[in-house]
Amino acid sequence: MNDSTHAAAVFDRFERVVDPTIYQPLPGDDLIGMTDVVNSTDAIREGRYKAVNLAGAAAITAVMNAVPDETFPFAFGGDGATIAVGARHAADVRDALARTAAFARDELRLDLRAALIPLSVIREAGVDVRMAWFEPSPEVRYAMFSGGGLEFAEAQMKAGRFAIEPAPTGQRPDLTGLSCRYMPITSQNGVILSLIVKRSPGASESDYGVAVMEILSLLHQVDRDGHPVPTQGPPVRWPPQGLDLEARASRRGETLAWRKVKLAVSVATSWLILKTGMRIGSFDAAHYLRQTTQNTDFRKFDDGLRMTLDCSEATADRVEKRLGELRDRGVLSFGAFRQKQALITCIVPDPLHNDHMHFVDGAEGGYALAARRLKGAAMAIRTS
C-alpha cells in the first residue's frame, strides 16, 4: 500500500493527540464512510458483543481489501467504524460497505447501518475532519481525528442521510485477514475501564486539552499506562471463543460446517505454534504475540478520547471523580463503563509481517455502553 493521498504528521507520544498543530485537513474530495450496529445493547444483553466488535472491524477489512492500493485513515469504535477515502474509490467503498452490512445481517444477525458522507457537506456545516497518524509501534499507524466533523457525520448517518443499503443475500465482502480467535483478556489490576471523553459545547480546545492531559497523567501512574493486553501477548487457548464468528467471516462459496472444519484445523495448528512458542521458518511465535501487544489500539482520538484500560477500582474511581469535576465545570462530558475482561479483534494480512492490527474493547459492552452513558449524561445536563 501507499499513503500518498493521506500523508499527515506522524507522532509516537500519545499525549500529543490534543496538540492541534499536528492535525491536517483531509483532501477536499474525501468521503467519510461510517458504520454502526443498530440496537447494539440488545446484542450486548444476549452476550454477543464479540459479534458486534467483529461487525465494526469487518467494515475496515472490507474496504482495505476493496482498495488495496491506498492506505486510508480509519477508526474502530467498538460497534462501528469510521473510514476516510478518496472520491476515486467511492464506488468500491460503497459496494464494500453494502456487502459488509449484508454480512452482518445474514451471518451475525445484526443490523449494521452504513453511510458515505462527502467531506464537502461536512465542511459546509462549519466543521472539519483533520487527521494525524499515531504510531504505537514502528510497523503500525492508527489515524487520530479532530475538527468536530465526525460527530456531524455520525448525526447524518443516524438521521438516515447518505445511507448505504445492504447488498442482497449472497453478496459477501472480502474479509480476508479478519480474525477474532484470541480469548477474552481478564483484568490483571481489577477492572477493564472503557472510557469516552468529549469536549463540551462552548469549552475551549485548550481547556479540553489541559483536561485530557491531566487524565493521561493520572494514568501514567498505572503500569504501562493501563494497557489491557499483557506484555507477552494475549492469552492463547483451545478452542478459541471466536471460531464460529471467524468461520462466518471467512467462508466464500463453502458451507458453514465445512468452513468450521477447515478453520478448526488451521487454528489448532496456530494455537500449537503460539502456545509452545516454537519457530516455524521465519515465523517467531513469541515475537508475534509481543508485536500484537505493541500494535493494539487501546487508546485513540476521534473527536474525543477513547481508551480501554486495565486499572484498579481505586484508579477508576479517581479518574471518574476528576472527570465528573471537569464535567461540572463545563469542560467536557464523559461516559465510563467497567467490566472484568477485554476483547481483541484482529486484521492480519500476513502473520509473517509486523503490520498486523488489533482492536481492543471491553468484553461486556465496552465503548458501546460508555457511549450510551455519555449520551445519557449529556441529555441530563441539557434538561437540568
N, C-alpha and C positions, 0 to 999 in steps of 0.2 A: 504494500500500500504506500501511498504518498499523502502528504498533508499540505499540498501546495495551496489549496483553496481555503484552508483553515489554519494558516500559520498564525501563531499567537505567542505571547510570553509564556515561558515555562518556569515554574518555581518548584522547589522541593521542601520548603519550610511551610507547613500547613498554616501557620499563623498569618501568612500573607494573604489569605483569602479575603480579608477585609481591607486590603490595600487597594483603593480604587484605581491607582495608576497602572496596575498590571493588566487590567481588563481592556480588551479591544473590541470594537463593534464587529459583528459578523458581516460578511458581504451582503450588499443590499438586495440581491436576488435570492437569498436563502429562504428556505421553508422550514418551519418548525413542526416536526412530527411529534404527536403526543398520544399516549395510550393510558387508560386506567381501567381497573376492574370495577364494574358497577356493583354496588352492594357487596363489597369485599368483606364486610363484617359478617355476612351470612356464611361465607366460606370459612372465616376465622372461627365462628361458632361451631362449625362442623369439623374443625381440626384440619382444614385443608389449606393452611397458609403457605405451605411449601408449593402447592399448585399455583397460588396467587403470585408468589415470587417468580415461579417459572414463566408465567404469562408475561410478567414485566420484562424479564430478561430475553424472552423469545422475540419481542419486537426489535430489540437491539441486534440480536443474532440474525434475524431475517433480513434486516436492512444491510448489515455487514456483508452478508452473502449475496445480496442483490446488487450492491455497488462496491465490488472488491477493489476498484481502482482508487478509492478515496478513503482516507482516514477522517471520519466525521466526528464532531463532538456529540456526546450523549451523556445522559444521567439516568441512573437506575433509582427509582423511587419507591421500591417495595411492591406496591400494587399497580405500578405503571412505569413508563419510561418517557424520556424526552430526547429528541434527536434533531440535529440541525444539519441540513443537506442543501447542496446547490440545486438551483432550478432545473439544471440539465438532467437531474436524476428523479424529477418529480414522478414520472410515470412508473419507474421501477420501484420507488419507495411507496407510492400509493398501492401498488399491487402487493408488495411485501406486507404492508400493514393490513390490507384486506385479508390476505391469506392467514396472517397471524391471528386476526380476530376470529376467522373461521376455525383455526386450530384450537383456540381457547374454547370456543363454543362446542365443537364436536368431540374433542378429546379430554378437555378439562372441566366441562360443564360450567364454564364461566362466561359472563357477558363482558367482553373486552371492548370498551369504547375507544375509537381511534379518530384522529383528525390531522389535517395537514394545513397549517396556517401560514400564509405569506408573511414574511418579516415586514414587508411594506405596510400591511394592515396594522401590525403591532406598533410600528413607529408613528403611524397616523394617529394612534391613540395617545401619543405623548410619552410612551415608554420605549425601552430598547432591550435588546439582548446583546450583552457583551460577554466575552469569554476569555479564559486563560487556561493553560494546561497545568494541572498539578501532577507531579511526578513522584509517586511514593517509592518507586524503585527505578533504576536506570532503564528498565525494559518496558515499563508501562506508564501511560499517561491517562489521566481522567480529566474531563472537562469540568471546569467550575464556571457558573453563570451568574451574572448580576445585571442590574438595569431595570428590574420590575417587569420585563416583557413576558417572562414565563408564567407569572401569576395571571396576567391578562390573557395569555394564550389558553391557559387551563380553564379560565372562566368561559372563554369562547367555546371550547370543546364541550364543557358540561352543559352549555346552553344549546348544543346541537348544531352549532355553526361549523362549516368546513369539515363536516363529518365524512368518514370513510365507511361505507357499508361492508359488512363481512362478505367474503367471497362465498360462492356456492360450496356445498358439501363436496369434499374430494379434492378441492384446490388447496394444497398444503404449501406452507412456506418451506424454504430450505433452512433447516435449523442445525446444520452440520456444526459441530463444536459445542453445542449447548449440552450441559450435563448438570446433574444435581445429586451425585452419588455419595457425597460426604454426609456423615451422621450429624445430628444437631450437636452444637458445642455447649456444654454446660458451663455456667459461670464458675470461675475459679475464685472470685472475690465476694460473691454473694448475690449479685443481681446483674442482669443484662438490661441496660437502660437505653431505650430508644428515645431520642431527643430531636425535636424540630424547634428552631428558634428563628423567628421572623422579625423584621423591623416594623415597629408600629407606624401607622399613618401619621405623618406630621413630625416624626422623630428625625433628627438629622442623621446623615450617613456616618458622620464622625462619632456621634454619641453611640450609635449602634455598634460601630467598630470597636470602640473602647469597651463596651459591654461584652462583646464576643471575646475579646482578648482577655477580659477578666475571667470569664468562664473557662477558657482554654488554660489559663494559668492555674486555676483550681485543679484542673485535670492533670496538669504536669506533675502533681504530687502522687498520682496513681501510677503504678508500674506500667511502663510502655504507653503512657497517656490513655490507658483504658482499652487498648487493642484487645478485642474479644477472641482472636484466634491465637492459640499457643505458638510460641516461637518455632517449635519444631514442626508445626503444621497442624491441620485439623485432624480429629480422630478418624481412623480408618477401621471400619468393622464390616462383618459379613453376616447377613445380607444387608446391602445398603438400603436405607429407607426410601430413596427416590427411584428405585429400579423401574417401577411401573410408569412413573412420570417420564423418565428418560426414554423408555421404550415407546411411549406415545409420541414423544417429540422426534424420535429418530426413524420411525418406520416410514418407508416410502415404497408403496406397492407390495407390502407384506402384511400378513395378518398380525394382529397384536400378539397373539400367543407365540407365533414363530419368532417375532422380533424379540420378545422377552427371553426366549430360549437362547438366541444368539447373543443378546446383550449380557445375559447372566454368565455365559462362558467368558466373554470378553472382560466383564467387570471382575469376575472371580480371579482371572489372571492378573489384572491390575491390582486387585486387593492383595494378592500374594506378594507381588513385587513391592508394593508400598509398605506392607506390614513387615516384611523381612528386611527392607532397606537394601535389597540387592541391586546390583548394576547389571543392566542388560544392554550391551553395546554401549552407545553414548548416553543412554538414559540412566541418570543417577536418582534413585527414588528419594533419598534423604534431601538432596538438593531441591527436587521438585516440590516437596512438602514445605521446605523453608521458603521457597520462592512464592508459594501460594500465600503464605502469611504476609510477605512483603508486598504482594500485589493486591491485597484485599482493600476494598474501598470503604473502610469503616468510618471515614469522615469525608464530608463533601459539602459543597455550597452551590445551591441553585435557587437564587433569590432568597436565600435563607440558609442557616446552618443546619445540617443533618448529621447525626452521629449515632452509632451503635456501640455502646461502651460496656466493658466489664469492670464493675467497681463495687465497692461495699455499699451496703444500705446507708451507712453514715455519709459517705461521699455523695450518694444520690440525694440524700436529704439536704446536704449543704448546697449542692448545685441548684436543686429546685427551689430552695428557700431564697437564694440570691436572685434567681430568675424571677421569682414572684415579686421581690422588691423592685427590680428593674421594670417589670411589667406595670407595677403600681405607679412608677414614675413616668410612664408613657413612653419608655424607650423601646420596648419590644413586647412581643407576645410569644408564647411557647406552648408546646404540648409534649408531655412525657408519658412514657408507659414502661412499666417494669415487668420483667419476666425472668425465667431461670435459664433459658437457653437461647442461642443464636443459630441462624440458618445460613448456609452458603450455597449460592447458585453460581455456576461457572460457565465461562466461554473459553474453550481450549482448542484453538485452531490446530495446534501441533504440540503435543506434550514434550517434544524434543527441543522446543524453543522456550525462552523465558518470558514470552509476552502473553501468557495466559492470564485471564482477568477473572476476578472473583468478587461477587456482590454479597455483602453481608447484611442481614436484617434480624430483628428479634423473631423468635420462633413462635410466639403466641399472639401475634398481632402487630408487633414492631412499629414501623413507620405509619402503617395504616391507622392504627389506634392512636398513636401520638398525634397524627393529623386530625383525627376526629376530636380529640381533646383540645387541640389548638383552636379548631373551628368553634367548639362549644364555649371556650373561654372568651374568644373574640366576640361572639354574639352576646354573651353575658355583659361584657363591658359596654357594648353599643346600646343595650337596653337598660343599663343601670342609670 
